[in-house]
Every structure is written in structure tokens, then in C-alpha cells.
């Protein structure tokens, strides 16, 4: 969405801000990192985005926490925010009239619940997360979540003499599944039961002969960037022949059930193409399409201003700019804002009324 000078309004901000629903930042979760990365990217691209439901953000990114003063200012100036939820969030907890669902995994996979509305917009991180009944209704939205300054194979003294293997089977273990005894006996677990920093993970991958992976994980890309071959192991939890998709054709990746899998993965891993900054055009293009679709939905909601008894708070956001005392009261009660704080902001915004 290239900037156009004619679209600039010097006297008001018309676009809807983004409220991204995320849990406290932790770099051990790829999905969590993706939400904060999206918030950062939206702000860098000239949008206004905030993190809500969290108290801990990464200091190196532009990921401001939403506070009550900002929320009230958006409300009083007639700006309709856009809620962004990962697929694990059911319903519409922040009660906004425009909702974007970002499928970072299969809907209902972790929570067992997929409580979405017919008017919700859907986006997916990778093709394999989209259920059959959502195909064609979801646009791809992928952001980079692997830090190339940490995960790389540059100046690696272990590259020609790698030893030992590592494995990842976190979700399989939670479901009572078992890792191959030989791999478990001789390998290093990279699961959350053995916490590692990002730098420690990279160090293990830079010297390991292979990563045996039992499920979808950002570790696959991280391993390949470190020159470590990846062996996909199917189980009751994940059938790679059905769910592997484009990953099955990636250099350096092989199925454990196929003959000579380790030798083939080792021979091909050098052909894995490490992403460069040129790939940013790909990511930015998807984020710009996300902005276009969500802002268009916001315009549609704002133009309708339809009343619905079931969505009282959502309708307040889409109502005309100047609200009645009763409407303001419902807003303050839902968001837990003290009336005196609300009046202070209102007086600041409308000092001459």
C-alpha cells in the first residue's frame, strides 16, 4: 500500500487502529513472536497498532501496550479499532465490531474451541493450518519470526564435523506419545521442558548432525538456517505425508520413514536458500493486503451503524462520534474506566464545547 500524498489528511486520522490480542511476550513461542512482529511491522508501515491483554513486550520492537487513555481517545474521536486475534482466542473478548482472525495453527487445535463470527476476516500464517471449510475464505499473512543474526551457519567451526542429534516433540509428549528410544537416549531435547535461550538453541543446531522433528515448529527453519538437516518423524500426532506440504520438497528435509533419509538430508541441506532482505517485499506485500482488507471492513462497519441488542459494545464503537451519557457509561463500565478519567480526556479533546 504505497503512500499517496493525496490520501493524507492533515487534520484527522481516519484509519482504524489495530488492537492485537497477545499473551506476555516469550520468544519460545513462534505464534507469540508472530503477533508482536505484526504489531511492530504495522507501526513501521505507518499504521497505528497496540498490544492488548499483555504486560510484557519485547524492548527492541515498536509494540506499545494499549492503555485506557489511548482507548478513550480513539473512542471520542470516532475511530473504530480493529481486533486481531490468534486462532486460540474464542469469541470477541475486546468487543470490537471489526475482527481479524489470524490462524497461526489449526483452529481449535489447542483450545478445542473455534468460536468465530460469520463477519470475521480470516488470515493464515501457512497453508497447512487452513481447514477445508475455510479454504478460499482466508488470505495468507506471513511475517518473519526467525532472527538471522542468531540462526545462521556463518563462520561455523562445527559445520564439517557435526556430532550428535537433537529432537523436538513437545506436543507429542503432552498427548502421551513417545519419542524413539534411540533418539531420546542419544539426542538432546529442544522442548520447553529443557528451557534454552535463542542463542543456546542456535549453538546446538550449529553443531548437531540432524534435528528429528515430530511436529510443525519454527525450529525447522531455524535448524536449516544453521545448516542442520531436519528429519520429519510421523506419529499419531502428526502425519507428515498429509501435513508436510511444501516442506517435503525443501532441501535438507527428509521423511524418517524413507530409505537413506539422513544421508539425503545431509547432502541437500547446503542447497537450502537462506532468506535475504529481498524477501521483505513478500512479507510487506501480505501485510499491505491485510491492511487493505481490514480497513475496508472497518469502513463497511462504520457506514452501517446498525444496532444489535447482542452486540451493544460493538455498536458503541460504530456509532456517531458524539455519544450520549448512557452510551459513554456502557463503554466505561465494560472497559473498566473511571468516569473522572473519561471526563479528563473528553475535556482535553473538546475544550471549547
N, C-alpha and C positions, 0 to 999 in steps of 0.2 A: 504494500500500500504506500507508494511513493508520496512524499509530501507535496502538496499543491498549495501555493500561496493563496489562491482564491478561496481555499477552504478555511483559511484562518479567520477566526472571529476574535478581534482584539478586545471585545467587551464581555465575553462569556465563554464558558467551557460547556460544550454541548454533548460531548461523548459520555457514555456511561462508564463509571469507574468499575474496576474488577475487584470483587471480594473473593479471594482464593481460600477455600476451606482446607486447612492443613493441620496436622499434628506437629508437636515440637520438632524442630529440625534435628535430624540424625542422619549422618552420612552412611549408615549401614543399610538404609532402605533406599533402593533405586526409585521407587514410586514417590517417596517423600522428597527426595532430591529433585525429581522432575517438577513437582509443584512449585518449589522455591525458584527453580531455574526459569520456569514460565513467568512467574511474577517479576523476576529481575529483567527478563527479556522484554516484557510488555512495557515496563518503565523506561528501559533504554530506547525503545522504539517510539516513545512519545505518548504512550498511554498512561493511565493512572491506575496502579494496581496495589492492592494491600493483602496482607495475610491476616486471616481471622481464625479464631479457635486455637491459637498458638501463643506461647510466651517466649519461645526461643527461636531466634533466626540466625542464619549464617552472617557473620560480620562483613564478609567480602562481597556480598550481593546487595542489590537495591531491593530489599524485601521489607518495607515498613509494615509494622503491625497496625491494624485498624484500631483507632481509638474513638471514644464517644464524640469528641468534638468534630472530628472529620466526618463521622457518620451523620451528625446533625447538620453540618454544613451542606453535605450532599442532599439531604432531605429538604432543607429550606430553600435551596437554590434550584429545586426541581430536577435534579439529576437522578436518573434511575440506575442503580448499580446492577451489575451482572454477577451472579453467583457462579463460581467454578468449583465443582465437587469431584473428587476422585470417585471411582465406582463403588468404593466400600461404604460411602455415606448414603444412607437411605433417607428418602423424603427430602424436605427443603428446610433444614434447621434454621437458616438465617432469614427465611421467609421473604425472598426477593421474587419479583414477577418474571425475571429472566434467569433461566438456569441452563448452564452448560455442564454436561457430564463428560468427564474425561476418563475413558476406560484405560486404566493402567494395567489391568488384569481382567480376566473374565468376570462379568457381572455376577455377583453373588458367590464368587469363589471363596472369599474369606469370611464374609458375614452370613452367607446363606440367604440373604435378602437382597432383592433388586427392586426397590420401591421408587419407580420413576414415573414422571408425568408425561402425558401424550405430547405436550408442548415443549418438552425439554429438547435442547440441542445435544447431539452426541458427537464425540470425537474419540479417536483411539490412538494409542501410542504405537502399537504394532498390529498387523493384520490378524495374528493368531488369537488376539483377545476378543475379537468381534463374534458374537453368537450368530448362528444362521439367520435368526429372525431379525437381526439388526443390520445385516449386510445391505448396503445401499442407503442406509439412514445415517451413517457415521462418516465423518471426514477425518483423514489422518492428521494427527498433531504430534510430532516427534520433536523432542529437544535433546541436545547432547547432555549426557549425565556422567560421562567418563572423563576425568581430568587428564589430558595428555601430558601434563607436566609431571604427573605421578606414575601413570600407567604407560610405559613405553619400554622399548628394548634398546635404547641408545646406550652406547658405551657399557655394554653388559659383559662383564668378565666371565659370567657363568654360562653364556649362551651356547658355547661349543662343548660344554661339559656339564650339562644339566643332570641332576640326580634326584631321585625320589618323585613321588606323585602327591597330589592333593585332591580333595574331593569336596563337593557341596551337595548336601541332601537335607537341607533344613526342614522343608515342608513334608518331605517323605517321612522324616523322623517323627514329626508331630502327629502323623497319621498312623504311627506304629510300624512303618516299613523298615526294612533292613538294608544296610549297605553291604556290598560284597565283603565277606570276612577278610579276604586277602588285601583288598584296598584299604579297609578300615585298619588292619593290623600294621600295614607299612606306610599308609598315607597320612597326610596332615589335613585335618578337617578345617574348612574355612567357614563353617556355620557359626551362627551367633552364640552358640554355647561356648565357643572359644573366641572371645572378642579380639579383633585386630584393628589397628588403625589402618587408614587407607595406605599409608606408606609401608606398613608391615605386610599388607596383602600384596602390594606390588613387589616387595622384596621376595616373598615366597614364590610368586608367579614367575619372576625373572630367573629363578634358579631351578624350577620344577620341570620334570620331564613331560608331565601332562596333568591336566585338570580333568577329573572324572565328574561329570555334572548330571544330576538326576532330575533336574527341573529347570525351567526358564529362570534366568538370573542375569543381572548385569555383569556378573563375574565372567561370563563367556566372552564378552567383548573385552573386558579388562585383561583376561588371560591372553587373548590373541594379540592385543597391543603390546603385551610383554614378551611376545614370541613363544608363548606356551601353548602347545597343541591342546585341543579340547575333545574329549571323548564323551559322547552323549549316551547315557545308560537309561534304557527304558524300564519302567516299573508300572505297578498298578496305579501310581500317582500320575505318571506322565508317559504317554506312548509317543516317542519321538517321530516315528514314521507317520503318525497322523498329525502331530502338532509342530513338527520341526520347521515346516515351510521353507523359506529361503535360506534358513540356517543350514539345512542339509547340503546346500551347494556352496557353502562358504569354505574357502581354502583354510586348512588347518583344523577342520572339524570332521569327525568321523563317528559313525554309529558303532557302539561297542559290540553289537551282535554281528557285525560284518567281519569277514576274514581280513587279517593284516591291518586292522583299524589303526593301531598305534603307529605302525610304520608309515602308512599313507598320510596320517595327520602330520607326522613329523616332517615328511618330505614336502608337504604343501604349505606349511604354516608361513614360510618366508614369502609366499605369494599373497598373503592377506594384505589388503590395501588399507593402510592406516589413514584415517580421515585427516584432511587438512582444513585450513581456514576456508577454502573454496566451498566446502560443504555447508558453510554458513548460509549461502544463498538458498540451499534446500530447506534448511530449518526456518529461515526468515520468511520464505515463501509460504510455508504452512502456518506460521504464526500470523502473517498478514491475512490469510484466508480465514483464520479463526477470528481475528478482529472484525473482518468484514461481515461474517455471518452473525456474530453475537451483537454487533452494533445495529445491524439491520433488524434483528429480533427485538432489540430494545426500542427501536423506532416504531415497530409494529405495536408493541405493548403500550407505548406512550400515546399512540394515536387512538387506540381503542378506548382507554379509560373506562373499561367495563367493570361494573360492580358484581361481586360474587360473595355471597354470605360465607362460603367455605374458605375464602382467601382474603380475609379482612386486612391483614397487614400488607400482603402483596398489593392490594388495591390502593392502599395509602400511598405507596411509592409511586404509583402510576396516576395519582390524582393531580388536579391542577396545583400550581406551585403554592398558592396561599391556602393553608389548611384552616379548618375550624378548630376551636379549642378541644372539642371532643375527639377529633381525629388526632391532634397532637398528643392528647392524653393516651390514646391507644398505642401510639408509636412509642412514647416514653415508657409505658408500662412493659411492653414486650421487650424492648432493648435495655431495660433497667437503668434508664437515665433519670436523674433527679430533676424535677421541674425547674428549680432555680438555675441549674446548669443550662438547661434548654433555653431559658429566658435570656441568660447572659449571651449566648451565641446568637440568638434571634435579634437581640438589641444591637449587637455588633454588626450583623449583616444588614439590618434595616433601621439604621439610626434616625432616619428622617420620617418614618411612618408613624 
